[in-house]
Amino acid sequence: ASRYTLSRTTLELPGITPSSRSGSLHPLPLEPPSPS
């Protein structure tokens, strides 16, 4: 449930995409499941 919310937040945020949170762009510390 938590991951679902975080995933939605990343998609809603302008500048943060499921591809960006890979480690390139991390302006918001709300998805620290994969630091690599």
PDB file of N, CA, C and O in Angstrom:
ATOM      1  N   ALA A   1       0.847  -1.207   0.000  1.00  0.00           N
ATOM      2  CA  ALA A   1       0.000   0.000   0.000  1.00  0.00           C
ATOM      3  C   ALA A   1       0.878   1.251   0.000  1.00  0.00           C
ATOM      4  O   ALA A   1       0.588   2.227  -0.691  1.00  0.00           O
ATOM      5  N   SER A   2       1.942   1.205   0.776  1.00  0.00           N
ATOM      6  CA  SER A   2       2.841   2.367   0.861  1.00  0.00           C
ATOM      7  C   SER A   2       3.505   2.604  -0.491  1.00  0.00           C
ATOM      8  O   SER A   2       3.596   3.736  -0.968  1.00  0.00           O
ATOM      9  N   ARG A   3       3.957   1.532  -1.087  1.00  0.00           N
ATOM     10  CA  ARG A   3       4.657   1.656  -2.371  1.00  0.00           C
ATOM     11  C   ARG A   3       3.719   2.239  -3.424  1.00  0.00           C
ATOM     12  O   ARG A   3       4.135   3.047  -4.255  1.00  0.00           O
ATOM     13  N   TYR A   4       2.477   1.834  -3.386  1.00  0.00           N
ATOM     14  CA  TYR A   4       1.501   2.323  -4.370  1.00  0.00           C
ATOM     15  C   TYR A   4       1.368   3.835  -4.267  1.00  0.00           C
ATOM     16  O   TYR A   4       1.347   4.540  -5.276  1.00  0.00           O
ATOM     17  N   THR A   5       1.279   4.323  -3.031  1.00  0.00           N
ATOM     18  CA  THR A   5       1.148   5.764  -2.815  1.00  0.00           C
ATOM     19  C   THR A   5       2.398   6.487  -3.303  1.00  0.00           C
ATOM     20  O   THR A   5       2.312   7.521  -3.965  1.00  0.00           O
ATOM     21  N   LEU A   6       3.551   5.933  -2.969  1.00  0.00           N
ATOM     22  CA  LEU A   6       4.812   6.568  -3.373  1.00  0.00           C
ATOM     23  C   LEU A   6       4.916   6.590  -4.890  1.00  0.00           C
ATOM     24  O   LEU A   6       5.346   7.583  -5.478  1.00  0.00           O
ATOM     25  N   SER A   7       4.523   5.496  -5.513  1.00  0.00           N
ATOM     26  CA  SER A   7       4.588   5.410  -6.970  1.00  0.00           C
ATOM     27  C   SER A   7       3.712   6.489  -7.597  1.00  0.00           C
ATOM     28  O   SER A   7       4.108   7.150  -8.557  1.00  0.00           O
ATOM     29  N   ARG A   8       2.528   6.653  -7.043  1.00  0.00           N
ATOM     30  CA  ARG A   8       1.595   7.655  -7.567  1.00  0.00           C
ATOM     31  C   ARG A   8       2.174   9.048  -7.389  1.00  0.00           C
ATOM     32  O   ARG A   8       2.064   9.893  -8.278  1.00  0.00           O
ATOM     33  N   THR A   9       2.789   9.285  -6.242  1.00  0.00           N
ATOM     34  CA  THR A   9       3.369  10.600  -5.961  1.00  0.00           C
ATOM     35  C   THR A   9       4.451  10.926  -6.978  1.00  0.00           C
ATOM     36  O   THR A   9       4.538  12.053  -7.467  1.00  0.00           O
ATOM     37  N   THR A  10       5.263   9.946  -7.290  1.00  0.00           N
ATOM     38  CA  THR A  10       6.358  10.177  -8.237  1.00  0.00           C
ATOM     39  C   THR A  10       5.797  10.522  -9.609  1.00  0.00           C
ATOM     40  O   THR A  10       6.355  11.356 -10.323  1.00  0.00           O
ATOM     41  N   LEU A  11       4.702   9.886  -9.970  1.00  0.00           N
ATOM     42  CA  LEU A  11       4.110  10.138 -11.282  1.00  0.00           C
ATOM     43  C   LEU A  11       3.425  11.502 -11.308  1.00  0.00           C
ATOM     44  O   LEU A  11       3.371  12.158 -12.349  1.00  0.00           O
ATOM     45  N   GLU A  12       2.908  11.919 -10.170  1.00  0.00           N
ATOM     46  CA  GLU A  12       2.198  13.202 -10.106  1.00  0.00           C
ATOM     47  C   GLU A  12       3.174  14.371 -10.074  1.00  0.00           C
ATOM     48  O   GLU A  12       2.872  15.460 -10.562  1.00  0.00           O
ATOM     49  N   LEU A  13       4.350  14.133  -9.492  1.00  0.00           N
ATOM     50  CA  LEU A  13       5.331  15.210  -9.369  1.00  0.00           C
ATOM     51  C   LEU A  13       5.964  15.519 -10.721  1.00  0.00           C
ATOM     52  O   LEU A  13       6.392  14.612 -11.435  1.00  0.00           O
ATOM     53  N   PRO A  14       6.021  16.790 -11.066  1.00  0.00           N
ATOM     54  CA  PRO A  14       6.613  17.225 -12.331  1.00  0.00           C
ATOM     55  C   PRO A  14       8.136  17.233 -12.250  1.00  0.00           C
ATOM     56  O   PRO A  14       8.717  18.089 -11.583  1.00  0.00           O
ATOM     57  N   GLY A  15       8.775  16.300 -12.916  1.00  0.00           N
ATOM     58  CA  GLY A  15      10.231  16.263 -12.867  1.00  0.00           C
ATOM     59  C   GLY A  15      10.705  14.951 -12.280  1.00  0.00           C
ATOM     60  O   GLY A  15      11.880  14.597 -12.375  1.00  0.00           O
ATOM     61  N   ILE A  16       9.770  14.230 -11.670  1.00  0.00           N
ATOM     62  CA  ILE A  16      10.145  12.949 -11.069  1.00  0.00           C
ATOM     63  C   ILE A  16       9.358  11.828 -11.749  1.00  0.00           C
ATOM     64  O   ILE A  16       8.151  11.692 -11.548  1.00  0.00           O
ATOM     65  N   THR A  17      10.043  11.046 -12.539  1.00  0.00           N
ATOM     66  CA  THR A  17       9.386   9.959 -13.253  1.00  0.00           C
ATOM     67  C   THR A  17       9.904   8.621 -12.745  1.00  0.00           C
ATOM     68  O   THR A  17      10.970   8.561 -12.131  1.00  0.00           O
ATOM     69  N   PRO A  18       9.161   7.553 -12.993  1.00  0.00           N
ATOM     70  CA  PRO A  18       9.561   6.221 -12.555  1.00  0.00           C
ATOM     71  C   PRO A  18      10.963   5.874 -13.056  1.00  0.00           C
ATOM     72  O   PRO A  18      11.640   5.017 -12.487  1.00  0.00           O
ATOM     73  N   SER A  19      11.387   6.543 -14.113  1.00  0.00           N
ATOM     74  CA  SER A  19      12.711   6.289 -14.676  1.00  0.00           C
ATOM     75  C   SER A  19      13.753   7.137 -13.961  1.00  0.00           C
ATOM     76  O   SER A  19      14.898   6.719 -13.790  1.00  0.00           O
ATOM     77  N   SER A  20      13.343   8.334 -13.546  1.00  0.00           N
ATOM     78  CA  SER A  20      14.277   9.263 -12.901  1.00  0.00           C
ATOM     79  C   SER A  20      14.603   8.791 -11.490  1.00  0.00           C
ATOM     80  O   SER A  20      15.747   8.898 -11.047  1.00  0.00           O
ATOM     81  N   ARG A  21      13.602   8.269 -10.780  1.00  0.00           N
ATOM     82  CA  ARG A  21      13.836   7.866  -9.394  1.00  0.00           C
ATOM     83  C   ARG A  21      14.826   6.708  -9.331  1.00  0.00           C
ATOM     84  O   ARG A  21      15.130   6.199  -8.252  1.00  0.00           O
ATOM     85  N   SER A  22      15.322   6.300 -10.483  1.00  0.00           N
ATOM     86  CA  SER A  22      16.300   5.211 -10.524  1.00  0.00           C
ATOM     87  C   SER A  22      17.538   5.595  -9.723  1.00  0.00           C
ATOM     88  O   SER A  22      18.254   4.731  -9.217  1.00  0.00           O
ATOM     89  N   GLY A  23      17.780   6.884  -9.613  1.00  0.00           N
ATOM     90  CA  GLY A  23      18.963   7.315  -8.869  1.00  0.00           C
ATOM     91  C   GLY A  23      19.509   8.607  -9.454  1.00  0.00           C
ATOM     92  O   GLY A  23      20.359   9.264  -8.852  1.00  0.00           O
ATOM     93  N   SER A  24      19.014   8.967 -10.635  1.00  0.00           N
ATOM     94  CA  SER A  24      19.492  10.190 -11.289  1.00  0.00           C
ATOM     95  C   SER A  24      18.941  11.415 -10.569  1.00  0.00           C
ATOM     96  O   SER A  24      19.697  12.255 -10.082  1.00  0.00           O
ATOM     97  N   LEU A  25      17.625  11.506 -10.508  1.00  0.00           N
ATOM     98  CA  LEU A  25      16.989  12.652  -9.846  1.00  0.00           C
ATOM     99  C   LEU A  25      16.284  12.197  -8.579  1.00  0.00           C
ATOM    100  O   LEU A  25      15.385  11.358  -8.624  1.00  0.00           O
ATOM    101  N   HIS A  26      16.695  12.750  -7.462  1.00  0.00           N
ATOM    102  CA  HIS A  26      16.091  12.377  -6.183  1.00  0.00           C
ATOM    103  C   HIS A  26      15.926  13.593  -5.300  1.00  0.00           C
ATOM    104  O   HIS A  26      16.506  13.664  -4.216  1.00  0.00           O
ATOM    105  N   PRO A  27      15.127  14.563  -5.761  1.00  0.00           N
ATOM    106  CA  PRO A  27      14.910  15.810  -5.026  1.00  0.00           C
ATOM    107  C   PRO A  27      14.071  15.581  -3.780  1.00  0.00           C
ATOM    108  O   PRO A  27      14.160  16.339  -2.814  1.00  0.00           O
ATOM    109  N   LEU A  28      13.258  14.535  -3.807  1.00  0.00           N
ATOM    110  CA  LEU A  28      12.401  14.262  -2.653  1.00  0.00           C
ATOM    111  C   LEU A  28      12.729  12.897  -2.071  1.00  0.00           C
ATOM    112  O   LEU A  28      12.684  11.892  -2.780  1.00  0.00           O
ATOM    113  N   PRO A  29      13.057  12.854  -0.791  1.00  0.00           N
ATOM    114  CA  PRO A  29      13.414  11.603  -0.112  1.00  0.00           C
ATOM    115  C   PRO A  29      12.181  10.826   0.316  1.00  0.00           C
ATOM    116  O   PRO A  29      12.009  10.532   1.499  1.00  0.00           O
ATOM    117  N   LEU A  30      11.319  10.492  -0.645  1.00  0.00           N
ATOM    118  CA  LEU A  30      10.104   9.762  -0.280  1.00  0.00           C
ATOM    119  C   LEU A  30      10.109   8.391  -0.937  1.00  0.00           C
ATOM    120  O   LEU A  30       9.123   7.658  -0.859  1.00  0.00           O
ATOM    121  N   GLU A  31      11.223   8.042  -1.589  1.00  0.00           N
ATOM    122  CA  GLU A  31      11.310   6.710  -2.204  1.00  0.00           C
ATOM    123  C   GLU A  31      12.725   6.164  -2.096  1.00  0.00           C
ATOM    124  O   GLU A  31      13.422   6.041  -3.103  1.00  0.00           O
ATOM    125  N   PRO A  32      13.153   5.838  -0.883  1.00  0.00           N
ATOM    126  CA  PRO A  32      14.513   5.324  -0.680  1.00  0.00           C
ATOM    127  C   PRO A  32      14.562   3.804  -0.540  1.00  0.00           C
ATOM    128  O   PRO A  32      15.208   3.285   0.370  1.00  0.00           O
ATOM    129  N   PRO A  33      13.874   3.082  -1.449  1.00  0.00           N
ATOM    130  CA  PRO A  33      13.890   1.629  -1.370  1.00  0.00           C
ATOM    131  C   PRO A  33      15.079   1.064  -2.131  1.00  0.00           C
ATOM    132  O   PRO A  33      15.559  -0.025  -1.816  1.00  0.00           O
ATOM    133  N   SER A  34      15.556   1.796  -3.128  1.00  0.00           N
ATOM    134  CA  SER A  34      16.679   1.336  -3.947  1.00  0.00           C
ATOM    135  C   SER A  34      17.682   2.475  -4.130  1.00  0.00           C
ATOM    136  O   SER A  34      17.563   3.269  -5.063  1.00  0.00           O
ATOM    137  N   PRO A  35      18.661   2.549  -3.242  1.00  0.00           N
ATOM    138  CA  PRO A  35      19.667   3.621  -3.286  1.00  0.00           C
ATOM    139  C   PRO A  35      20.638   3.427  -4.443  1.00  0.00           C
ATOM    140  O   PRO A  35      21.354   4.355  -4.818  1.00  0.00           O
ATOM    141  N   SER A  36      20.663   2.225  -5.007  1.00  0.00           N
ATOM    142  CA  SER A  36      21.585   1.960  -6.110  1.00  0.00           C
ATOM    143  C   SER A  36      21.022   2.532  -7.400  1.00  0.00           C
ATOM    144  O   SER A  36      21.649   2.415  -8.453  1.00  0.00           O
TER     145      SER A  36
END
